[in-house]
Amino acid sequence: MKKYLVIGSGFAGSVLAEQLSKNSLIEIWEERDHIGGNCYTERDKETGVTIHKYGPHIFNTDNLEVWNYIQQFCEMMPYTNRVKSIYKGNVYSLPINLHTINQFFGKTLSPVEARAFIESVSDKTIETPQNFEEQALKFIGKDLYSAFFYGYTKKQWGCEPRELPASILKRLPVRFNYNDNYYAMPLQGIPKNGFTEIFEKMLDHPNITVKLNQKFVPSEVDFSAYDQVFYTGPVDAFFDYKFGRLGYRTVYFEKHTAAGDYQGNAVINYADEEVPFTRVHEHKHFTPWETHEKTVYFKEFSKETAVEDIPYYPKRLSNDMEILRQYEEEIERLANVTFLGRLASYKYMDMHHVIASALEVAKNFKNDVV
Ligand code: UDP
């Protein structure tokens, strides 16, 4: 059998291992003391609530293959993410929809009227938006952008929105009806017993060995002992940062517990720049099929990733892209290492993107039996 080394046990590494486990021997090295990467969930001891330790994860996709695949490993409960935003003392509906527009401008517009109104306030001088800010001004105009996106995005990314790619804003829909589903994806849910169970099931195979607390230092590894190495960590770390560090944002949380219901919703965003946190998540609302007397909620803060922090969001500013290009040239020369996942490809990928790409990579190795 072929022997593979997989670095990291998030979705990229776990899906790959699961797919290749039939025909090969797989070792997974995971530097944390648990599997599942940032999707890891666990029951909170004090409240009994399942918490998403590294921030909220709501599974959503338009890829039926991925949707069917994931459900081999969990019972996916129907869940619709509905997010609110607080701006200058008022609560608004997100993503921008007819309710938000009517609330914000104090109107009672119909869908047709709202479309015409937003058209009238949008910036028509921008033809092809070159960045986040231009995309927003063209889409929704200055007032909605300033209220709901400017401050939040500055806090989240630590830079001016005009430095960020337009693609980040395009993640969020703008609607002229009262549909307040945060996602545009048709398939959405939360695993009944949390995300960790998915990883446990994926990796439960005699051909897969998981080594926890096992840090990967490329210079100390004998690559020739493996037929292929699959790396899912940060791409710059693999090369010991020789061309410089790529910009990633990280987030950290302030945990609180209370009796009852703290905010009445899973996620509430804080749009004002002066409020230091970006959002508050109250995790028992992610499992409406359970009841809990107590509650646990987290204030989420964002900052630049320091050496000891877990990288979350690739910034992809122009300087980062120049550094990335140099790492990618090195990757081209490495025949026996495959880079995959959000950190190794330095792309803003969601769970379903990562799973789809790992399934694709696995196809190239699946029938590779000696
Ligand atoms: N965003 C914003 N205000 C909000 C929510 C999102 O300005 O209330 C911006 C922000 O820049 C964020 C981006 O839209 O990074 C994408 O939002 P999404 O909810 O997809 O981010 P994620 O869930 O990946 O953190």
Residues whose N, C-alpha, C, O or C-beta is under 5 A from the ligand:
A	BS01	UDP	S85 F148 F149 Y152 T153 Q156 I168 R171 N269
